[in-house]
Amino acid sequence: MMKTISLIITLISALSFGQQNVSGTFSPPEEFTYAFLYKATLDGADYIDRAEISKDGSFTIPFDSTATQGVYKIVYAIPPEENNFDFIYNGKASVAFTFSLEKGLDFTQGEDNKLWASYSKSMEMANITLSNFYTKKSEDKSAYMSIINTIRDTQTAYEVASKGTLASVFIKANTPYIPKSYEDLSTYSGNLKRNYLSHTDFSNPLLQSSDFLVDRVMAYIFGMTANTSNDIYKQDVDQLMASIGEGNNKIKTILFEMIWRRFKSMENSELTNYIADTYLMELAELTKYEELIQEMTAYKNNTIGKKAANFDLAIIKNGETVTTTLHDLDIAENYLLIFWSSTCGHCLDELPKVNELLAAQNNLKVIAFGLEEDAENWQTKISEFPDFIHVLGLGKWDNPTSNVYGIESTPSYFLLDKDKTIIAKPYDVEALKAVLE
């Protein structure tokens, strides 16, 4: 009996000693409630566990026996996409950190994370020194090469120190461009960009599951050239595809979708459609990403210069209701198509302003397309705007017409000419006013 108890105690001790965990301390502690642990993957992140953050700001989440090495994520607030950070778990040792809203993240345990953090800070300091050299417009070639040698030695030292660790994957992928002799700022900047992706292995699963590839690619496309023209953007996008190489369709889809969305938010329709037509539509089809295919198609079909999609509507003519279509409508020189909802507070604020703004615009007719779950509230609200042509779109976000127009928020404005060609897509009433003026 005693032998059995002793054996059980020994096994429990061994298991306790062998179990790894991630722990941390948040400050100020009153600003945090829970820490959520996720395993980062190519497609996103898989939820693992959570822990309540104690009054002193600390928490611990154990890794179970099935936990594999890789990139993990701690989410500490909402929205989760903005309040998280990655860390490396090598499957052998626990990870610990401190996180302060004032000072940021600092790893206190976990060799891979400490190496990567130390390397990042060292390279940042060296690059700041080089930036200061160029800012001062110095031509001291000896001082320049001293800085370059420091960058080279730092890279080499960390590659040696990280050998055999997961951190080495990130350190090698981050290898900077290192000039062999003095280069002026223009030459260095050009070479830096040309070599920026040369050490990045886009097929590496560890890099794919982390934020590294996204951060590096977005910096390459949007952060390395001032006053970039559309031609330069296209060259960079093409070079990115060449750098990724054959295959890797999933990571290509993820990265090019992010670039497509950035250009879309910049209202750069030329680049948005270039990426879709040249690369992303084919990638989305290969990866069976139907939602993205529909979104890209809707965006392209509703860019400025395209004819607005047709739909049925009714107008009052000689005191009678006449059914017609948008394309057949011929009662004004211009039309303002507004997608709105009677339950949208922003819409209810803007529609009266639109009504007031267009009161004197005899050559412009408003078509208000209401995206509604039911007709009752809509019927009440439209009585406030008797001069508008009203269309009821039941199904709200699942309405076929709103889907064709790619509506993502209300109100959304489309200014059309006599032939129903889209001539402007104002963001709000103020933008509409600027267009009309």
LINQUIMO-V156934 format. One line per field, one symbol per residue. ss: DSSP state (A for helix, B for strand, O for the rest). phi: phi as a letter, one per 20 degrees, with the letter a starting at -180 (. if undefined). Layout:
BEGIN
ss: ???
phi: ???
END
This chain:
BEGIN
ss: OAAAAAAAAAAAAAAAAAOOBBBBBBBOAAAOOBBBBBBBBOOBBBBBBBBBOOOOOBBBBBOOOOOOOBBBBBBOOOOOOOOBBBBBBOOOOOBBBBBBOOOBBBBBBOAAAAAAAAAAAAAAAAAAAAAAAAAOOOOOAAAAAAAAAAAAAAAAAAAAAOOOOOAAAAAAAOOOOOOOOOOOAAAAAAAAAAOOOOOOOOOOAAAAAOOAAAAAAAAAAAOOOOOOOAAAAAAAAAAAAAAAOOOOAAAAAAAAAAAAAAAAAOOOAAAAAAAAAAAAAAAAAAOOOAAAAAAAAAAAAOOOOOBOOOOBBBBBBOOBBBBBBOOOOOOOOBBBBBBBOOOOAAAAAAAAAAAAAOOOOOOBBBBBBBBBOOOAAAAAAAOOOOOOBBBBBBOAAAOAAAAAOOOOOOOBBBBBOOOOBBBBOOOOAAAAAAAAO
phi: .ffffffffffffffffefebdcacdbfgfecccdddcefcgeqbdfdabbfeffenebbcfeefefdfqedcddcadfffdcbbebedemccfccbcccfedndbedbogfffffffffffffffffffffgffflfcffffffffffffffffffffffegndffffffffegefcfebgcfgfffffffffdfdfdeefefgfffeeegfffffffffdddcelfefffgfffffffffffnfmlfffffffffffgfffffflefffgfffffecfffffffelefffgffffffffcegoefffebfbcceclndedebcgfefbcbebcdedebbfdeffffeegfffgffegeefecdedeeeecebeffgffffffcfeeedcedfnlfefgffffemfdbcfcdcedegemefdacffbffffgffff
END
